[in-house]
């Protein structure tokens, strides 16, 4: 069977056995503890925790997963992958141990036709129930059931607390007796590599608190996972996952690009496997809108992509190649995961841009390494420097070692590995689980007790309610007096709490005894809304009946900007392409800010088209309709959903006619005509592949246009021309300034050239050194002067200082005949350090700066020591 048949047969088998088949969930989970979906159970964590009631009690999926904890092992082993697919069947209070074990056994032996003689199982050491099911109901040989401890056969919790339980694992005997020190007595417990775990049955029946105490869950659940790559290897008779048909088309392409052969050389095999695995991860991550960056998910993507590119360099490729490999990934997986086909051009554009950027840094890394070797006093490359090349320039240690060998150098690998281990620790922390932020105990108590606040602000600007809780810092109070800053929690409220990019409402809560100024509104825990602010009159008590009044003018401005954000999102997708996806937003009463995935700056022409389309929809005065639907219904209607957002079973769909439909909990106008003029005021890059638009609506647009009109009028008066002639006058003045600047430079060069007197040349160790201090000279002029001095000096060192207020910049020049004996960059670094600054450069030329020009004389007196050093 090929991998597609295995994947399909798994889902078909469990569908026939009463399971709801669900599509793979995104790689970006709604779980705040995780950066990525690392297992098939992740999307169902709220059900396992008991926070959400399951719609279906039996579910099966083939889930896309990303794990990067052991990224350095990818390529070096048979089964480490960053991207993989997890086959899983789940039971929520339905079948338990016996059912899960029977399903797994039947599928493996009767559907996939794996030989029972090749299979072993393990159970948790005191799980007699699972042991008896395998032995007495399945009829599995007792001598092939291995009892293991908590490290091997206990799952969870994910995070400091949560559901957990014993597990039973199914192993496949690969027959690799060469890996066993004692083949006749070898079992999966020996962990020699001969036995491969292909199925994990997790029996989640306990809840573990933060102190490690276990209590039974009210509902027992089943979570199973079978890695498609491992199962496919077992079915197809391979020890190494990379020999299966999941990888062979990709590897064939790599062989063609690099003119290498898989399985001919261990060293090149590592690089082939890295590129094959990482190309899959890159394609799927980018398809979900994750873009290369220096933090979070973007950092993980950048690291994976650059690691693949580094291994391309090791295979001898100097130019781009990843898109050729990714084309094969898109072809192989496009029918299974349509999202990567739909985003194919976007994926390739992002990869192309990042690949170009990396290849440039690789060249810089090579230049830096050669400079280091030439200026080194011994034949050892410091491990910290080697790591700097790796971490900053993406320069692999293998290449550093190869270059070092050419120059008869060695690398301090021990020190390099120390720095590498520190980075791995940071990466594991970034890629793995993160503890929830410690919660205010008062918020935790109120959230657990109250669960939710009834929000009435979709239809009301004012409401009446009762004070349920008063919180000051982390204490719950019975009352609070004038001038105290507290948080008020009511049974219901028209105040919108900051969420989904929309800022919280402000306003007043009052009765005839007190007045409270609401300065912000936030969710404090679960769905409980807190009103943050200050008592400006009287005393408030729990149980008080109150009126809640929002600042309605501010709310109207927020609504205009929020609905305009939806129109902008749709307009961007129509003008720029379907790859555009929201990457963040901020909606205030002042403006809207919208971050989105796009790989290049937007031209003025397209900005105008986007503005025009949005304003056309505003002028059409389209009715904005809000509907409450199930999440499944909303997605079936192609309503835009953000994977970063959490959605319950019921969602609000905000529709602007047939133009836009998005899942959104925010507040909106009733008709688009209420928005007024929509005006984009800025468009720029936030990070690689992410752009940001800021825009204004309503009265703010009018204020903006009035301000522009006043500025144009003032410019016209200052230039003493009509408004029509402002641009020609500015162009004329600009040309005139350029001419005058050229004249100034020429005069500066003439004046400073006259100050050059070679009789001032000093001599250190039979080497001529020319030193001169200038004031307020253009830096280009200073560079020209070094050339003039070099022509006159012929051989020596030239150091020119240029004072500018209290600061100083300077140039160090080493004539060609002395390069090798002296290094301009190193001299510049030492001088800059004395002057309170930094900088450096090439062996023959360097420029740097300092913050303290008063120390120039001291530096000149120490030059002999600095140069000798």
DOKOL-612890 format. One line per 8 residues: for each residue x, y, z of C-alpha. Coordinates in nm, 2 decimals. Layout:
<sites>
X:Y:Z | ...
</sites>
This chain:
<sites>
0.00:0.00:0.00 | 0.12:0.35:-0.07 | 0.09:0.63:0.19 | -0.22:0.78:0.03 | -0.40:0.44:0.05 | -0.29:0.40:0.42 | -0.42:0.75:0.51 | -0.75:0.69:0.33
-0.80:0.34:0.47 | -0.74:0.46:0.83 | -1.02:0.73:0.79 | -1.25:0.49:0.61 | -1.20:0.22:0.88 | -1.29:0.45:1.17 | -1.58:0.61:0.97 | -1.73:0.26:0.93
-1.69:0.22:1.31 | -1.90:0.52:1.39 | -1.64:0.80:1.41 | -1.69:1.15:1.27 | -1.41:1.22:1.03 | -1.28:1.57:1.07 | -1.03:1.76:0.84 | -0.69:1.84:0.98
-0.69:2.13:1.21 | -0.45:2.42:1.15 | -0.08:2.40:1.26 | -0.15:2.71:1.47 | -0.34:2.59:1.78 | -0.59:2.80:1.98 | -0.41:2.66:2.29 | -0.20:2.94:2.45
0.05:2.68:2.59 | 0.17:2.57:2.25 | 0.33:2.74:1.95 | 0.22:2.46:1.71 | -0.01:2.16:1.69 | 0.23:1.90:1.81 | -0.01:1.60:1.83 | -0.35:1.49:1.70
-0.51:1.55:2.04 | -0.42:1.92:2.06 | -0.74:2.06:1.89 | -0.95:1.85:2.14 | -0.78:1.97:2.46 | -1.08:2.17:2.58 | -1.29:1.85:2.56 | -1.02:1.65:2.74
-1.01:1.92:3.01 | -1.39:1.91:3.04 | -1.43:2.28:2.94 | -1.63:2.20:2.63 | -1.90:1.94:2.57 | -1.82:1.72:2.27 | -2.05:1.75:1.97 | -1.93:1.40:1.86
-1.82:1.13:2.10 | -1.62:0.95:1.84 | -1.38:1.13:1.61 | -1.09:1.04:1.38 | -0.84:1.26:1.20 | -0.52:1.28:1.00 | -0.36:1.58:1.17 | -0.08:1.80:1.04
0.18:1.84:1.31 | 0.50:2.03:1.37 | 0.77:1.95:1.63 | 1.11:2.12:1.65 | 1.24:2.02:2.00 | 1.49:1.78:1.84 | 1.55:1.97:1.51 | 1.93:1.90:1.52
1.85:1.52:1.50 | 1.65:1.56:1.17 | 1.86:1.41:0.90 | 2.08:1.22:1.13 | 1.82:0.95:1.23 | 1.57:0.73:1.05 | 1.26:0.88:1.21 | 1.31:1.24:1.33
1.08:1.48:1.14 | 0.98:1.84:1.19 | 0.65:1.80:0.99 | 0.46:1.48:1.02 | 0.10:1.35:1.00 | -0.06:1.19:1.30 | -0.34:0.94:1.25 | -0.57:0.95:1.55
-0.90:0.82:1.68 | -1.06:0.98:1.99 | -1.34:0.87:2.22 | -1.50:1.12:2.46 | -1.69:0.92:2.72 | -1.77:0.65:2.47 | -1.55:0.34:2.44 | -1.24:0.31:2.66
-0.95:0.07:2.68 | -1.10:-0.24:2.53 | -1.25:-0.06:2.24 | -0.93:0.14:2.16 | -0.72:-0.17:2.18 | -0.95:-0.37:1.96 | -0.97:-0.10:1.69 | -0.59:-0.06:1.68
-0.53:-0.43:1.65 | -0.79:-0.49:1.39 | -0.67:-0.20:1.17 | -0.31:-0.30:1.19 | -0.35:-0.67:1.13 | -0.66:-0.70:0.91 | -0.67:-0.37:0.71 | -0.29:-0.30:0.68
-0.21:-0.68:0.69 | 0.09:-0.64:0.93 | 0.20:-0.97:1.06 | 0.10:-1.02:1.43 | 0.44:-1.20:1.47 | 0.61:-0.86:1.40 | 0.42:-0.67:1.67 | 0.49:-0.62:2.04
0.30:-0.41:2.30 | 0.38:-0.23:2.62 | 0.15:-0.13:2.90 | 0.20:0.09:3.21 | 0.36:-0.12:3.48 | 0.05:-0.14:3.71 | -0.22:-0.12:3.44 | -0.35:-0.47:3.48
-0.67:-0.39:3.30 | -0.49:-0.31:2.97 | -0.26:-0.61:3.02 | -0.56:-0.84:3.06 | -0.73:-0.70:2.75 | -0.42:-0.77:2.54 | -0.37:-1.12:2.69 | -0.72:-1.25:2.73
-0.94:-1.07:2.48 | -0.69:-1.00:2.19 | -0.50:-1.33:2.26 | -0.17:-1.15:2.24 | 0.13:-1.37:2.36 | 0.20:-1.29:2.72 | 0.58:-1.30:2.66 | 0.55:-1.01:2.41
0.36:-0.77:2.65 | 0.61:-0.55:2.82 | 0.54:-0.35:3.14 | 0.71:-0.01:3.14 | 0.73:0.28:3.38 | 0.60:0.63:3.38 | 0.88:0.77:3.16 | 0.77:0.54:2.87
0.40:0.46:2.93 | 0.24:0.76:3.09 | 0.11:1.05:2.90 | 0.06:1.41:3.02 | -0.03:1.65:3.13 | 0.06:1.90:2.86 | 0.15:2.20:3.08 | 0.17:2.23:3.46
-0.16:2.06:3.51 | -0.44:1.88:3.31 | -0.57:1.55:3.19 | -0.33:1.25:3.19 | -0.32:0.87:3.21 | -0.14:0.55:3.13 | -0.08:0.44:2.78 | -0.03:0.12:2.58
0.21:0.13:2.28 | 0.23:-0.10:1.98 | 0.58:-0.17:1.84 | 0.69:-0.31:1.51 | 0.99:-0.54:1.49 | 1.20:-0.41:1.20 | 1.42:-0.72:1.22 | 1.74:-0.51:1.26
1.91:-0.76:1.49 | 2.24:-0.59:1.41 | 2.13:-0.31:1.65 | 2.08:-0.55:1.94 | 2.36:-0.65:2.18 | 2.16:-0.96:2.26 | 1.91:-1.03:1.98 | 1.76:-1.34:2.14
1.65:-1.16:2.45 | 1.59:-0.81:2.30 | 1.25:-0.64:2.37 | 1.12:-0.29:2.31 | 1.23:-0.21:2.67 | 1.59:-0.22:2.55 | 1.54:0.08:2.33 | 1.81:-0.04:2.09
1.63:0.09:1.77 | 1.51:-0.25:1.64 | 1.15:-0.20:1.77 | 0.97:0.11:1.64 | 0.66:0.24:1.82 | 0.39:0.28:1.56 | 0.08:0.33:1.77 | 0.02:0.50:2.11
-0.31:0.44:2.29 | -0.36:0.69:2.57 | -0.62:0.63:2.84 | -0.69:0.97:2.98 | -0.87:0.90:3.30 | -0.70:1.13:3.56 | -0.66:1.50:3.62 | -0.32:1.61:3.76
-0.31:1.93:3.96 | 0.00:2.16:3.99 | 0.12:1.96:4.29 | 0.12:1.63:4.10 | -0.20:1.50:4.27 | -0.42:1.27:4.06 | -0.80:1.27:4.07 | -1.04:1.07:3.84
-1.19:1.25:3.55 | -1.57:1.26:3.54 | -1.55:1.13:3.18 | -1.28:0.88:3.06 | -1.14:0.95:2.72 | -0.93:0.79:2.45 | -0.66:0.96:2.26 | -0.45:0.76:2.01
-0.18:0.85:1.78 | -0.01:0.67:1.49 | 0.26:0.85:1.30 | 0.18:0.81:0.93 | 0.55:0.81:0.84 | 0.63:0.53:1.08 | 0.32:0.32:0.99 | 0.40:0.37:0.61
0.76:0.25:0.67 | 0.64:-0.06:0.85 | 0.38:-0.14:0.58 | 0.63:-0.08:0.30 | 0.91:-0.27:0.47 | 1.16:0.01:0.53 | 1.36:0.09:0.84 | 1.41:0.46:0.75
1.10:0.68:0.70 | 1.28:0.87:0.43 | 1.28:0.56:0.20 | 0.89:0.56:0.19 | 0.69:0.71:-0.09 | 0.62:1.01:0.14 | 0.97:1.12:0.07 | 1.10:0.95:-0.24
0.95:1.20:-0.50 | 1.11:1.49:-0.30 | 1.44:1.31:-0.26 | 1.44:1.23:-0.64 | 1.42:1.60:-0.71 | 1.70:1.68:-0.46 | 1.92:1.42:-0.64 | 1.85:1.59:-0.97
1.92:1.95:-0.84 | 2.24:1.86:-0.66 | 2.37:1.58:-0.88 | 2.40:1.34:-0.58 | 2.26:1.00:-0.50 | 2.07:0.90:-0.18 | 2.23:0.61:0.01 | 2.57:0.65:-0.14
2.74:0.87:0.12 | 2.64:0.92:0.48 | 2.74:1.28:0.49 | 2.53:1.38:0.18 | 2.25:1.16:0.31 | 2.21:1.39:0.61 | 2.18:1.70:0.39 | 1.93:1.53:0.16
1.71:1.42:0.45 | 1.72:1.76:0.61 | 1.61:1.93:0.28 | 1.34:1.67:0.22 | 1.19:1.70:0.56 | 1.23:2.08:0.60 | 1.07:2.15:0.26 | 0.75:1.99:0.38
0.75:2.19:0.71 | 0.82:2.52:0.53 | 0.54:2.47:0.27 | 0.28:2.39:0.54 | 0.39:2.66:0.78 | 0.39:2.94:0.52 | 0.05:2.82:0.38 | -0.10:2.91:0.72
0.04:3.26:0.71 | 0.34:3.21:0.93 | 0.63:3.42:0.79 | 1.00:3.42:0.87 | 1.09:3.65:1.16 | 1.31:3.66:1.47 | 1.05:3.56:1.73 | 0.78:3.30:1.80
0.65:3.09:1.52 | 0.83:3.30:1.26 | 1.16:3.23:1.42 | 1.10:2.85:1.41 | 1.01:2.88:1.04 | 1.32:3.09:0.96 | 1.53:2.84:1.15 | 1.39:2.54:0.96
1.42:2.71:0.62 | 1.77:2.84:0.68 | 1.88:2.50:0.81 | 1.76:2.35:0.47 | 1.95:2.62:0.28 | 2.27:2.56:0.48 | 2.25:2.20:0.39 | 2.20:2.30:0.02
2.53:2.50:0.06 | 2.70:2.19:0.20 | 2.59:2.00:-0.11 | 2.76:2.26:-0.32 | 2.46:2.48:-0.43 | 2.54:2.85:-0.44 | 2.21:2.97:-0.58 | 1.84:2.93:-0.48
1.68:2.59:-0.50 | 1.41:2.55:-0.24 | 1.12:2.65:-0.47 | 1.21:2.36:-0.70 | 1.19:2.12:-0.41 | 0.87:2.28:-0.27 | 0.70:2.24:-0.61 | 0.72:1.86:-0.55
0.58:1.90:-0.20 | 0.29:2.10:-0.34 | 0.22:1.84:-0.61 | 0.23:1.55:-0.36 | 0.01:1.70:-0.10 | -0.21:1.95:-0.29 | -0.50:1.71:-0.33 | -0.49:1.60:0.04
-0.44:1.95:0.19 | -0.59:2.20:-0.06 | -0.47:2.50:0.14 | -0.11:2.45:0.01 | -0.23:2.44:-0.35 | -0.44:2.76:-0.30 | -0.14:2.94:-0.15 | 0.12:2.79:-0.38
0.23:3.13:-0.53 | 0.24:3.29:-0.19 | 0.45:3.01:-0.04 | 0.70:3.03:-0.33 | 0.73:3.41:-0.31 | 0.79:3.40:0.06 | 1.05:3.13:0.03 | 1.22:3.30:-0.26
1.25:3.63:-0.07 | 1.39:3.46:0.25 | 1.63:3.24:0.04 | 1.77:3.55:-0.13 | 1.81:3.73:0.20 | 1.99:3.42:0.35 | 2.23:3.37:0.06 | 2.34:3.73:0.10
2.41:3.67:0.47 | 2.59:3.36:0.38 | 2.83:3.56:0.16 | 2.87:3.81:0.45 | 2.95:3.52:0.68 | 3.22:3.39:0.44 | 3.37:3.74:0.42 | 3.38:3.77:0.80
3.54:3.43:0.84 | 3.82:3.51:0.59 | 3.88:3.84:0.77 | 3.91:3.65:1.10 | 4.15:3.40:0.96 | 4.37:3.67:0.81 | 4.39:3.87:1.12 | 4.42:3.58:1.37
4.73:3.55:1.58 | 4.71:3.17:1.60 | 4.56:2.88:1.40 | 4.24:2.83:1.60 | 3.90:2.97:1.53 | 3.73:3.06:1.86 | 3.41:2.86:1.93 | 3.22:3.17:2.02
3.31:3.33:1.69 | 3.21:3.01:1.50 | 2.88:3.02:1.69 | 2.83:3.39:1.60 | 2.88:3.30:1.23 | 2.62:3.02:1.28 | 2.36:3.22:1.47 | 2.39:3.56:1.31
2.49:3.47:0.96 | 2.34:3.13:0.93 | 2.69:2.99:0.86 | 2.70:2.61:0.93 | 2.99:2.47:1.15 | 3.07:2.22:0.87 | 3.14:2.50:0.63 | 3.34:2.69:0.89
3.55:2.37:0.95 | 3.60:2.31:0.57 | 3.72:2.67:0.52 | 3.94:2.65:0.83 | 4.10:2.33:0.70 | 4.20:2.51:0.37 | 4.39:2.76:0.58 | 4.54:2.50:0.81
4.32:2.62:1.10 | 4.11:2.42:1.35 | 3.78:2.51:1.52 | 3.73:2.51:1.90 | 3.42:2.28:1.87 | 3.39:2.23:2.25 | 3.33:2.61:2.30 | 3.10:2.62:2.00
2.89:2.33:2.14 | 2.86:2.51:2.47 | 2.70:2.81:2.30 | 2.50:2.57:2.08 | 2.35:2.40:2.38 | 2.24:2.73:2.52 | 2.06:2.81:2.20 | 1.90:2.47:2.19
1.77:2.53:2.54 | 1.62:2.86:2.43 | 1.47:2.70:2.12 | 1.31:2.41:2.32 | 1.16:2.67:2.55 | 1.02:2.86:2.25 | 0.89:2.56:2.06 | 0.75:2.36:2.35
0.50:2.42:2.62 | 0.46:2.75:2.80 | 0.30:2.78:3.14 | 0.00:3.00:3.16 | 0.08:3.34:3.31 | 0.02:3.34:3.69 | -0.33:3.47:3.74 | -0.45:3.72:3.99
-0.61:3.50:4.26 | -0.91:3.73:4.28 | -0.97:3.70:3.91 | -0.93:3.32:3.92 | -1.19:3.29:4.20 | -1.44:3.52:4.03 | -1.39:3.35:3.69 | -1.44:3.01:3.84
-1.75:3.12:4.03 | -1.92:3.35:3.78 | -1.79:3.19:3.45 | -1.94:3.47:3.23 | -2.08:3.83:3.22 | -2.39:3.89:3.00 | -2.28:4.13:2.73 | -2.57:4.35:2.62
-2.36:4.61:2.42 | -2.46:4.48:2.07 | -2.80:4.64:2.11 | -2.76:4.88:2.41 | -2.55:5.18:2.49 | -2.67:5.19:2.85 | -2.80:4.93:3.09 | -2.89:4.85:3.45
-2.73:4.58:3.66 | -2.59:4.49:4.00 | -2.24:4.51:4.15 | -2.13:4.14:4.21 | -1.77:4.19:4.29 | -1.53:4.48:4.38 | -1.16:4.40:4.32 | -0.86:4.61:4.44
-0.52:4.47:4.32 | -0.56:4.10:4.42 | -0.82:4.14:4.69 | -1.20:4.11:4.67 | -1.37:4.40:4.87 | -1.72:4.45:5.01 | -1.70:4.83:4.93 | -1.47:5.10:4.80
-1.46:5.48:4.85 | -1.39:5.79:4.65 | -1.05:5.82:4.47 | -0.99:5.44:4.50 | -0.88:5.26:4.18 | -1.08:4.94:4.16 | -1.24:4.69:3.92 | -1.61:4.65:3.92
-1.78:4.33:3.80 | -2.15:4.33:3.72 | -2.40:4.07:3.62 | -2.45:4.22:3.28 | -2.29:4.51:3.10 | -2.31:4.71:2.77 | -1.93:4.78:2.80 | -1.73:4.59:2.53
-1.42:4.42:2.68 | -1.09:4.46:2.48 | -1.07:4.16:2.25 | -1.00:4.06:1.88 | -0.81:4.39:1.82 | -1.09:4.62:1.94 | -1.01:4.83:2.24 | -1.23:4.82:2.55
-1.51:5.08:2.61 | -1.49:5.37:2.86 | -1.78:5.55:3.03 | -1.96:5.58:3.36 | -2.11:5.34:3.62 | -2.32:5.52:3.88 | -2.62:5.54:4.11 | -2.74:5.82:4.34
-2.47:5.73:4.60 | -2.15:5.71:4.38 | -2.00:5.76:4.04 | -1.73:5.54:3.89 | -1.52:5.64:3.58 | -1.46:5.34:3.36 | -1.11:5.39:3.21 | -1.09:5.05:3.04
-1.28:4.72:3.00 | -1.11:4.38:2.99 | -1.18:4.01:3.03 | -1.04:3.91:3.36 | -1.10:3.53:3.35 | -1.31:3.29:3.15 | -1.58:3.53:2.99 | -1.60:3.76:3.30
-1.58:4.13:3.21 | -1.40:4.37:3.44 | -1.46:4.75:3.44 | -1.13:4.91:3.54 | -1.13:5.27:3.67 | -1.16:5.51:3.96 | -1.44:5.61:4.20 | -1.48:5.99:4.15
-1.77:6.04:4.39 | -1.92:5.85:4.69 | -1.89:5.49:4.80 | -1.98:5.17:4.61 | -2.09:4.84:4.78 | -2.14:4.49:4.65 | -2.51:4.44:4.58 | -2.56:4.80:4.47
-2.80:4.85:4.18 | -2.63:5.07:3.91 | -2.66:5.23:3.57 | -2.39:5.15:3.32 | -2.34:5.42:3.04 | -2.08:5.39:2.77 | -1.91:5.68:2.59 | -2.14:5.65:2.29
-1.95:5.89:2.06 | -1.63:5.70:2.11 | -1.81:5.37:2.06 | -1.95:5.50:1.73 | -1.60:5.59:1.61 | -1.47:5.24:1.71 | -1.76:5.07:1.52 | -1.68:5.28:1.20
-1.32:5.17:1.22 | -1.40:4.80:1.29 | -1.64:4.76:1.00 | -1.39:4.94:0.78 | -1.13:4.68:0.88 | -1.35:4.41:0.74 | -1.40:4.60:0.42 | -1.02:4.66:0.40
-0.94:4.29:0.46 | -1.17:4.19:0.17 | -1.04:4.46:-0.06 | -0.68:4.35:0.00 | -0.77:3.99:-0.09 | -0.94:4.11:-0.41 | -0.67:4.36:-0.52 | -0.35:4.17:-0.40
-0.46:3.81:-0.40 | -0.62:3.53:-0.18 | -0.29:3.48:0.00 | -0.36:3.79:0.21 | -0.45:3.69:0.56 | -0.49:3.90:0.88 | -0.18:3.89:1.09 | -0.30:4.13:1.36
-0.52:4.44:1.41 | -0.60:4.73:1.63 | -0.93:4.91:1.63 | -0.96:5.23:1.83 | -1.17:5.55:1.81 | -0.87:5.73:1.65 | -0.78:5.49:1.37 | -0.76:5.13:1.25
-0.44:4.93:1.21 | -0.44:4.62:1.00 | -0.14:4.38:0.97 | -0.16:4.12:0.68 | 0.05:3.87:0.50 | 0.20:4.00:0.18 | 0.56:3.96:0.04 | 0.62:4.31:-0.11
0.54:4.67:-0.07 | 0.21:4.79:-0.22 | 0.24:5.03:-0.51 | 0.07:5.37:-0.50 | -0.16:5.26:-0.78 | -0.28:4.95:-0.58 | -0.32:5.16:-0.26 | -0.56:5.39:-0.46
-0.75:5.08:-0.59 | -0.79:4.95:-0.24 | -0.91:5.28:-0.11 | -1.15:5.32:-0.40 | -1.30:4.97:-0.35 | -1.36:5.03:0.02 | -1.51:5.37:-0.04 | -1.74:5.23:-0.31
-1.88:4.98:-0.06 | -1.93:5.26:0.19 | -2.12:5.47:-0.06 | -2.34:5.17:-0.15 | -2.46:5.20:0.22 | -2.48:4.82:0.25 | -2.66:4.67:0.55 | -2.43:4.50:0.80
-2.59:4.18:0.92 | -2.48:3.98:1.23 | -2.58:3.61:1.25 | -2.51:3.35:1.52 | -2.42:3.02:1.37 | -2.23:2.70:1.45 | -1.86:2.71:1.37 | -1.91:2.44:1.11
-2.19:2.63:0.94 | -1.98:2.95:0.93 | -1.68:2.78:0.78 | -1.90:2.61:0.52 | -2.02:2.95:0.42 | -1.65:3.06:0.37 | -1.67:3.31:0.65 | -1.31:3.43:0.72
-1.18:3.29:1.05 | -0.85:3.35:1.22 | -0.67:3.04:1.34 | -0.51:3.25:1.62 | -0.85:3.33:1.77 | -1.05:3.10:1.99 | -1.40:3.01:1.88 | -1.67:2.82:2.06
-1.94:2.60:1.91 | -2.14:2.91:1.83 | -1.99:3.21:1.65 | -2.10:3.56:1.53 | -2.07:3.60:1.16 | -2.06:3.97:1.05 | -2.17:4.01:0.69 | -2.14:4.31:0.47
-2.39:4.22:0.19 | -2.23:3.96:-0.03 | -1.89:4.14:-0.02 | -1.75:4.03:0.32 | -1.82:3.77:0.58 | -1.60:3.73:0.89 | -1.62:3.56:1.23 | -1.61:3.85:1.47
-1.72:3.93:1.82 | -1.67:4.31:1.79 | -1.92:4.59:1.75 | -2.01:4.72:1.40 | -2.21:4.99:1.22 | -2.56:4.90:1.09 | -2.50:5.04:0.74 | -2.16:5.10:0.57
-2.26:5.46:0.49 | -2.21:5.54:0.86 | -1.84:5.49:0.81 | -1.79:5.81:0.61 | -1.46:5.86:0.41 | -1.21:5.58:0.44 | -0.85:5.71:0.40 | -0.52:5.51:0.42
-0.26:5.72:0.59 | 0.03:5.47:0.59 | 0.15:5.14:0.45 | 0.48:4.98:0.55 | 0.66:4.66:0.65 | 0.63:4.51:1.00 | 0.85:4.21:0.93 | 0.95:3.99:0.64
0.62:3.90:0.46 | 0.40:4.11:0.69 | 0.27:4.46:0.59 | 0.08:4.71:0.79 | -0.19:4.96:0.68 | -0.32:5.24:0.91 | -0.63:5.42:0.81 | -0.89:5.66:0.94
-1.27:5.71:0.89 | -1.55:5.95:0.97 | -1.46:6.29:1.14 | -1.09:6.18:1.16 | -1.08:6.17:0.78 | -1.22:6.52:0.76 | -0.97:6.65:1.02 | -0.69:6.48:0.83
-0.79:6.65:0.50 | -0.83:6.99:0.67 | -0.48:6.95:0.82 | -0.33:6.87:0.48 | -0.51:7.17:0.32 | -0.37:7.40:0.59 | -0.02:7.26:0.54 | -0.03:7.31:0.17
-0.15:7.66:0.22 | 0.14:7.74:0.46 | 0.39:7.58:0.22 | 0.26:7.79:-0.06 | 0.30:8.11:0.14 | 0.65:8.01:0.26 | 0.77:7.94:-0.10 | 0.58:8.25:-0.23
0.42:8.05:-0.51 | 0.07:7.94:-0.59 | -0.04:7.59:-0.48 | -0.01:7.46:-0.84 | 0.36:7.57:-0.85 | 0.47:7.41:-0.52 | 0.62:7.10:-0.67 | 0.82:7.28:-0.95
0.96:7.52:-0.69 | 1.07:7.24:-0.46 | 1.23:7.06:-0.75 | 1.42:7.38:-0.85 | 1.53:7.43:-0.49 | 1.64:7.07:-0.45 | 1.87:7.09:-0.76 | 2.01:7.42:-0.63
2.09:7.26:-0.29 | 2.27:6.97:-0.46 | 2.49:7.21:-0.66 | 2.58:7.41:-0.35 | 2.66:7.09:-0.16 | 2.90:6.99:-0.44 | 3.07:7.33:-0.42 | 3.10:7.30:-0.04
3.26:6.96:-0.07 | 3.51:7.09:-0.33 | 3.60:7.38:-0.10 | 3.63:7.15:0.20 | 3.86:6.92:0.01 | 4.08:7.21:-0.10 | 4.10:7.35:0.25 | 4.17:7.02:0.42
4.42:6.91:0.16 | 4.63:7.22:0.24 | 4.64:7.11:0.60 | 4.81:6.78:0.51 | 5.17:6.80:0.61 | 5.38:6.49:0.58 | 5.63:6.63:0.82 | 5.38:6.54:1.09
5.41:6.17:1.01 | 5.51:5.96:1.31 | 5.70:5.64:1.29 | 5.63:5.33:1.51 | 5.84:5.01:1.46 | 5.97:5.15:1.12 | 5.61:5.20:1.00 | 5.49:5.55:0.90
5.17:5.66:1.08 | 4.99:5.98:0.97 | 4.73:6.12:1.22 | 4.52:6.43:1.17 | 4.21:6.58:1.35 | 3.95:6.77:1.15 | 3.62:6.94:1.25 | 3.28:6.91:1.09
3.41:6.77:0.76 | 3.17:6.57:0.53 | 3.25:6.19:0.57 | 3.29:6.15:0.19 | 3.55:6.43:0.20 | 3.73:6.26:0.48 | 3.75:5.94:0.27 | 3.89:6.13:-0.03
4.15:6.28:0.20 | 4.27:5.93:0.29 | 4.33:5.86:-0.08 | 4.53:6.18:-0.11 | 4.74:6.10:0.19 | 4.80:5.74:0.07 | 4.93:5.87:-0.27 | 5.17:6.09:-0.09
5.27:5.85:0.19 | 5.30:5.54:-0.03 | 5.34:5.31:0.27 | 5.20:5.33:0.62 | 4.89:5.37:0.84 | 4.65:5.67:0.80 | 4.42:5.77:1.09 | 4.19:6.07:1.04
3.96:6.20:1.32 | 3.65:6.42:1.25 | 3.50:6.60:1.55 | 3.13:6.69:1.53 | 3.00:6.86:1.85 | 3.09:6.61:2.13 | 3.09:6.31:1.90 | 3.37:6.19:1.67
3.40:5.96:1.37 | 3.73:5.84:1.22 | 3.89:5.64:0.94 | 4.17:5.39:0.96 | 4.35:5.31:0.64 | 4.63:5.05:0.59 | 4.83:5.06:0.27 | 4.83:4.74:0.06
5.19:4.65:0.14 | 5.11:4.64:0.51 | 4.78:4.44:0.50 | 4.86:4.11:0.68 | 5.08:4.29:0.94 | 4.81:4.53:1.04 | 4.43:4.51:1.04 | 4.24:4.84:1.00
3.92:4.69:1.14 | 4.08:4.57:1.46 | 4.26:4.90:1.51 | 3.94:5.09:1.46 | 3.76:4.87:1.71 | 4.02:4.95:1.98 | 4.01:5.32:1.91 | 3.63:5.33:1.91
3.62:5.15:2.25 | 3.85:5.42:2.40 | 3.62:5.69:2.25 | 3.30:5.53:2.39 | 3.17:5.39:2.06 | 3.20:5.11:1.81 | 3.26:5.00:1.45 | 3.51:4.81:1.24
3.58:4.71:0.89 | 3.81:4.54:0.64 | 4.18:4.47:0.70 | 4.27:4.76:0.47 | 4.00:5.01:0.55 | 3.77:5.08:0.84 | 3.55:5.35:0.98 | 3.40:5.39:1.32
3.27:5.64:1.57 | 3.27:5.75:1.94 | 3.06:5.95:2.18 | 3.34:6.14:2.35 | 3.56:6.36:2.13 | 3.75:6.50:2.44 | 3.95:6.17:2.45 | 4.10:6.21:2.10
4.43:6.34:2.24 | 4.45:6.05:2.49 | 4.40:5.80:2.20 | 4.67:5.97:1.99 | 4.91:5.94:2.27 | 4.83:5.57:2.30 | 4.84:5.49:1.93 | 5.17:5.30:1.94
5.03:5.06:2.20 | 4.70:5.03:2.01 | 4.87:4.96:1.68 | 5.11:4.71:1.83 | 4.82:4.53:2.00
</sites>
